[in-house]
Amino acid sequence: MKHIHSFEGFLNEAESTGSNSFKLAYPGTYIAEWTISDAPCDKNTVAKKFDFSIKIEHEGSILVGTTIKDSLTVAFSQDSRGIYSLGKDVEKFMGVPEADAIKNVEDGKEKKTDALIMGMCNIMNGGKDIYFWNNGLRMGGSAEYAGVLTAVIEQLSHEAGVHLNRLVLTRHIARENGVSTDNEDWITYDYGAGEYSWPAVGDPNDKTPKIIAIDEETFATIGGAIVSMITSTFIDMASMYIPQLIFIKNI
């Protein structure tokens, strides 16, 4: 029987290909390669940028054989104020005024059971960049009342597996249509149902409306690759707020 000697070993199944560079090959599903570097943030936030490529090998995907290249930022902050330090215009695209977050914390309303912003995947820097941000205080609270595994899996599957996944795939579709993802062009592009209506997930065929542009197998494959790619870093960041993760990592 093969034994897992440490949680860290369990998480780091990716092959190191250089300084902060990794590769994870899941036969018949995907090949992911990425490099991790520090990303801008304030002193109460930790943020890492992932520059990555994911080659789809799942035969059920319409995009089998396609390689998707992009970058994203994964971050944890002490409270809701930290999200605004990730980029120059986080407030513009996210919609919650920074002043409200500051006041919420100063008034003592930011708690383990409630927060102005709990977690977020969104756009920043004029639409050029995307991020997956987490509220450490709130995450720690979720682990206390829902359980560590439940809190971690729910956050990763909800935010990264769905929201972040859709951002990555929508940006790929935009580029395939000759639309720039270095600015706001891809955000307002008409994918088939008017401005701001991004491609939906479904089972597209020749008679399917253009808006349904992401087939389920592609969505599932890229979502799995993204979650696999960022989980180790996510756990490391989350361990600052969930003591049980520190213990597990050091087994």
Summary of the structure (lengths in Angstrom):
residues: 251
radius of gyration: 18.6
end to end distance: 18.6
largest distance: 55.5
contacts: 797
relative contact order: 0.15
helix: 41%
strand: 25%
